[in-house]
Amino acid sequence: MSRGFGTTYGAGTADYIQAGFRSSGSDKRSYFVWMYRNGNGGGGTGNIFSKSAIGGSSSSELFYYSSADACLKYDRCNASGVTTSRTLCNLSGTSGLSGTWMSILLTHDQSSGALTSPVVWYNAVPNSTSQNIAGFVATSNNTDPYVLGNGRTTVQVWDGFLAHFTVWDDILFGRREAQALTAGVHPMLVAPPNCVCYLPLDGIHSPELDFTFRNPPGIVSGTKFGVSQPPSAPMYIAPQDRPRQIAVMQAAAAAAAARQLAVTVT
C-alpha cells in the first residue's frame, strides 16, 4: 500500500504527512522509503521528507528531487542551526528513475565528529555521490517532526507515491540489508531494537499510525490511497513465507554484527 501526493496521484499541492516522531537525531541514523516519482514536484524540488514542522523557520534535513540538477539530493543544515545548508550528496543515476518504484536506504554516520558523506543504496545498488560542502562546519539537528511528501512551506509537494517510511538510530550500510529491503522484507524486521519510527503510508489510517508505538500518530493533510503499490511485504507475514524472510534477516544481522566487531577490533 502507499499514499499519493500532488495533483496527479494525491489531493493537491498542499498534501503532507507530519510525523509524530520528533527526536533531535543521533550521530548514527538511517532512513528507508519506497518512492515512486511521477514528476518534479512543487517548485521543481519535490520533497520526500524534511525535518521541520509545517510553518517552521528552517529544516535541519531535506531529501528531495531537484529538477535543476536532475537527481535526488540530501541536504543538511549547518551547525549554526539556521537556514544555511549544504548538499551532502547528489544521487547520481536517479534522474531517469520515474514511473517506477524505487527503494532508498540512506545512512549518515557523524559519530566521529567529522563531516562525512551519507551512504546511499537505491534498488540495492550502492550510489556514487558528489558534494557541495564548502564552508560547512558540522551538521545540526532540531526537535521538529519529519514532514513527508512536502516542505515546511507546503510548496514542495512530492509528485507521486511514498510508502514504508522508516527511521533507525543505527547504521544500516550493508548490501545484505539493502538487498533484503528491496526484495520485499518488511522494514520493521530490520534491526528492530533500533527502529524508532515506522509509518506504513498505507493510505488507510488517518491520522497516520506509527507502528513502533513509540510516537504519536502523524497528522495527515490531503493525500490519497495509492493506486500503485511497492514490491514490499505487508505488516503480516504469512507462515509459509516466514522461513525465507527470517533466513534473509538472520544473514543480514550476522553480517552487520561481523562488521561491527571488525570496527571494534580495529
Sequence and secondary structure as in RCSB ss.txt:
>XXXX:A:sequence
MSRGFGTTYGAGTADYIQAGFRSSGSDKRSYFVWMYRNGNGGGGTGNIFSKSAIGGSSSSELFYYSSADACLKYD
RCNASGVTTSRTLCNLSGTSGLSGTWMSILLTHDQSSGALTSPVVWYNAVPNSTSQNIAGFVATSNNTDPYVLGN
GRTTVQVWDGFLAHFTVWDDILFGRREAQALTAGVHPMLVAPPNCVCYLPLDGIHSPELDFTFRNPPGIVSGTKF
GVSQPPSAPMYIAPQDRPRQIAVMQAAAAAAAARQLAVTVT
>XXXX:A:secstr
  EEEHHHHSS TT EEE S      SEEEEEEEEEE S  GGG  EEEEES TT S  SEEEEEETTTTEEEEE
EEBTT SS EEEEEEETT TT  SSEEEEEEEEE TTSS    EEEETTEE  EEEE TT   B   S  EEESS
 TTS S  SEEEEEEEEESS    HHHHHHHHHT  GGGSSGGGEEEEE   SS SSB  TTSSS  BEEES EE
 SS  S   SS  GGGHHHHHHHHHHHHHHHHHHHHHHHH 
